[in-house]
Amino acid sequence: MHDEQVTDFEPADETALSALPHSGEHEVETTLRPRKLAEFIGQPRVREQLELVLASARKRGVPPDHVLLSGPPGLGKTSLAMIIAAELDATLRVTSGPALERAGDLAAMLSNLAEGDVLFIDEIHRIARPAEEMLYLAMEDFRVDVVVGKGPGATSIPLEIAPFTLVGATTRSGSLTGPLRDRFGFTGQMEFYHPEELELVVGRAATILDITVDEDAGAEIARRSRGTPRIANRLLRRVRDYAEVRANGEASKEVVRAALEVYDVDELGLDRLDRAVLSALVRSFGGGPVGVSTLAVAVGEEPSTVEEVCEPYLVRAGMLARTPRGRVATATAWEHLGLRPPAGTAAEPSLFD
């Protein structure tokens, strides 16, 4: 299987607990990625469904239905795309939605596909509209219409393409147009991981990276990883750095706690930016409600960073609520900052309950 990587993804946020990929992480992530479906940890429902789709296609000797993988970043959508190609013994072609700005970009890629190839489009909801409309025909009829010339003299030439399987990944399934979503035969919704599953992820990564991590240390890393394997693997590498320099290379629970304190990751998996958002919301705005743009200015960050990096986990942790009037701190947020919540402050359901 050959991978073709596209390098024009948008730069990612570089905070330790961002689920987005960091620059320079591609090589180590490739090392840690599972190669087969049997090696993939977590997502049991999606794994079972995908196993049936692939086994059926292999038995019939045809490419499987197009696959859409949806869910937050860092949960394994790219890994599953690579596994699909490996399970089918097919070549994987990789691109991203933002890279397909024109229909011609997509036509060139589709025309180079061999029969049975797997085309992976990351962030497929960001594909340009002309390319998306071309993709409809390619997914359904395995052909594209190439327009030659301009104006009244323009002609459309149908171009047959080899049968292929499209794997699309999106962090915003609601942003997909209906016609595009309907053309996928299988949709897998990726969920955040349980701490027990992340312990297995940490244990597997520690073995591959040759890091000595005891059971309690692995559980501590998993508990602070925000339900996301990418973050768990990143924190494991930071613990390794600390252990090699200050703890003779062995990562105990105490070493993990000391290491993550250095990297500003607290016992609930909040980092400096998370705590800054909560602190501004509580101390500067009395717990809210306050708009996300105003909150971002208060912490010196872009609104998109606050909204996409911090808020999802703070909401899941029951510390922040989104209301029509703005963001509101819950009683859990006040208590986490060591403050007494005002009377009447609601407590939201938390993933720690």
WODA-V42553 format. One record per residue. N is the residue number from 1. RES is the residue in one small letter. D_LAST is the distance of its C-alpha to the last C-alpha in whole Angstrom. Layout:
N:RES:D_LAST ; N:RES:D_LAST
This chain:
1:m:44 ; 2:h:44 ; 3:d:42 ; 4:e:43 ; 5:q:41 ; 6:v:41 ; 7:t:41 ; 8:d:41 ; 9:f:37 ; 10:e:36 ; 11:p:35 ; 12:a:31 ; 13:d:29 ; 14:e:29 ; 15:t:26 ; 16:a:25 ; 17:l:21 ; 18:s:23 ; 19:a:23 ; 20:l:26 ; 21:p:29 ; 22:h:31 ; 23:s:35 ; 24:g:36 ; 25:e:33 ; 26:h:35 ; 27:e:37 ; 28:v:34 ; 29:e:31 ; 30:t:34 ; 31:t:35 ; 32:l:31 ; 33:r:31 ; 34:p:31 ; 35:r:35 ; 36:k:34 ; 37:l:32 ; 38:a:31 ; 39:e:30 ; 40:f:27 ; 41:i:24 ; 42:g:21 ; 43:q:21 ; 44:p:23 ; 45:r:24 ; 46:v:25 ; 47:r:27 ; 48:e:28 ; 49:q:30 ; 50:l:31 ; 51:e:33 ; 52:l:35 ; 53:v:36 ; 54:l:37 ; 55:a:39 ; 56:s:41 ; 57:a:42 ; 58:r:43 ; 59:k:45 ; 60:r:47 ; 61:g:48 ; 62:v:46 ; 63:p:44 ; 64:p:41 ; 65:d:39 ; 66:h:38 ; 67:v:34 ; 68:l:32 ; 69:l:29 ; 70:s:26 ; 71:g:23 ; 72:p:22 ; 73:p:24 ; 74:g:23 ; 75:l:22 ; 76:g:26 ; 77:k:28 ; 78:t:31 ; 79:s:30 ; 80:l:30 ; 81:a:34 ; 82:m:35 ; 83:i:34 ; 84:i:36 ; 85:a:39 ; 86:a:39 ; 87:e:39 ; 88:l:41 ; 89:d:44 ; 90:a:44 ; 91:t:44 ; 92:l:42 ; 93:r:42 ; 94:v:40 ; 95:t:40 ; 96:s:38 ; 97:g:38 ; 98:p:39 ; 99:a:42 ; 100:l:43 ; 101:e:45 ; 102:r:48 ; 103:a:49 ; 104:g:51 ; 105:d:48 ; 106:l:47 ; 107:a:50 ; 108:a:51 ; 109:m:48 ; 110:l:48 ; 111:s:52 ; 112:n:51 ; 113:l:49 ; 114:a:50 ; 115:e:50 ; 116:g:46 ; 117:d:45 ; 118:v:41 ; 119:l:41 ; 120:f:37 ; 121:i:37 ; 122:d:34 ; 123:e:33 ; 124:i:35 ; 125:h:34 ; 126:r:36 ; 127:i:39 ; 128:a:42 ; 129:r:43 ; 130:p:47 ; 131:a:45 ; 132:e:43 ; 133:e:45 ; 134:m:47 ; 135:l:44 ; 136:y:44 ; 137:l:48 ; 138:a:47 ; 139:m:44 ; 140:e:46 ; 141:d:50 ; 142:f:49 ; 143:r:52 ; 144:v:52 ; 145:d:55 ; 146:v:56 ; 147:v:58 ; 148:v:61 ; 149:g:63 ; 150:k:62 ; 151:g:63 ; 152:p:65 ; 153:g:67 ; 154:a:63 ; 155:t:63 ; 156:s:60 ; 157:i:60 ; 158:p:58 ; 159:l:56 ; 160:e:55 ; 161:i:52 ; 162:a:51 ; 163:p:48 ; 164:f:45 ; 165:t:41 ; 166:l:39 ; 167:v:36 ; 168:g:34 ; 169:a:31 ; 170:t:29 ; 171:t:26 ; 172:r:27 ; 173:s:28 ; 174:g:29 ; 175:s:31 ; 176:l:33 ; 177:t:36 ; 178:g:37 ; 179:p:40 ; 180:l:38 ; 181:r:35 ; 182:d:37 ; 183:r:39 ; 184:f:36 ; 185:g:37 ; 186:f:33 ; 187:t:30 ; 188:g:27 ; 189:q:24 ; 190:m:22 ; 191:e:18 ; 192:f:16 ; 193:y:16 ; 194:h:13 ; 195:p:13 ; 196:e:15 ; 197:e:18 ; 198:l:18 ; 199:e:19 ; 200:l:22 ; 201:v:23 ; 202:v:23 ; 203:g:25 ; 204:r:27 ; 205:a:28 ; 206:a:29 ; 207:t:31 ; 208:i:33 ; 209:l:33 ; 210:d:34 ; 211:i:31 ; 212:t:31 ; 213:v:27 ; 214:d:26 ; 215:e:23 ; 216:d:21 ; 217:a:22 ; 218:g:21 ; 219:a:17 ; 220:e:17 ; 221:i:19 ; 222:a:16 ; 223:r:13 ; 224:r:15 ; 225:s:16 ; 226:r:14 ; 227:g:15 ; 228:t:18 ; 229:p:21 ; 230:r:24 ; 231:i:21 ; 232:a:21 ; 233:n:25 ; 234:r:25 ; 235:l:23 ; 236:l:25 ; 237:r:28 ; 238:r:28 ; 239:v:27 ; 240:r:30 ; 241:d:32 ; 242:y:31 ; 243:a:31 ; 244:e:35 ; 245:v:36 ; 246:r:34 ; 247:a:33 ; 248:n:36 ; 249:g:34 ; 250:e:31 ; 251:a:28 ; 252:s:26 ; 253:k:22 ; 254:e:24 ; 255:v:26 ; 256:v:23 ; 257:r:22 ; 258:a:25 ; 259:a:26 ; 260:l:23 ; 261:e:23 ; 262:v:27 ; 263:y:26 ; 264:d:23 ; 265:v:20 ; 266:d:17 ; 267:e:15 ; 268:l:12 ; 269:g:15 ; 270:l:16 ; 271:d:20 ; 272:r:23 ; 273:l:23 ; 274:d:20 ; 275:r:20 ; 276:a:23 ; 277:v:22 ; 278:l:19 ; 279:s:22 ; 280:a:25 ; 281:l:23 ; 282:v:22 ; 283:r:25 ; 284:s:28 ; 285:f:27 ; 286:g:25 ; 287:g:22 ; 288:g:24 ; 289:p:24 ; 290:v:26 ; 291:g:28 ; 292:v:26 ; 293:s:30 ; 294:t:30 ; 295:l:27 ; 296:a:28 ; 297:v:32 ; 298:a:30 ; 299:v:28 ; 300:g:31 ; 301:e:30 ; 302:e:31 ; 303:p:29 ; 304:s:28 ; 305:t:27 ; 306:v:24 ; 307:e:24 ; 308:e:24 ; 309:v:22 ; 310:c:20 ; 311:e:19 ; 312:p:17 ; 313:y:14 ; 314:l:14 ; 315:v:13 ; 316:r:11 ; 317:a:9 ; 318:g:9 ; 319:m:12 ; 320:l:15 ; 321:a:16 ; 322:r:20 ; 323:t:22 ; 324:p:26 ; 325:r:27 ; 326:g:25 ; 327:r:22 ; 328:v:20 ; 329:a:17 ; 330:t:14 ; 331:a:14 ; 332:t:11 ; 333:a:14 ; 334:w:16 ; 335:e:15 ; 336:h:14 ; 337:l:18 ; 338:g:19 ; 339:l:20 ; 340:r:19 ; 341:p:18 ; 342:p:21 ; 343:a:21 ; 344:g:20 ; 345:t:18 ; 346:a:15 ; 347:a:11 ; 348:e:10 ; 349:p:7 ; 350:s:5 ; 351:l:6 ; 352:f:4 ; 353:d:0
